[in-house]
Amino acid sequence: MDLFGSVNIQSLGGKLFTLVIVDEYSRYTWVFFLIAKSDTPQEIISFILRMENVVPDSSSNQHATSRE
């Protein structure tokens, strides 16, 4: 995870900071543009919540069988 800015050139939306999150296993990379550095914690929380809904929970017991 990396946060950098403020950059000299604003984006079209006025964003000055960039948050980069990299999955260490797959090397998949997400990039978020932020208006203020203080927006970082909320963006990270939102990212975690989105990933919890997208990635299946490997700890759940999906293959349980019942004994009769």
Buried (B, 14 or more C-beta within 10 A) or exposed (E): EEBEBEEEEEEEEEBBBBBEBEEEEEEEEEEBBBBEBEBBEEBBEEBEEEEEEEEEEEEEEEEEEEEE
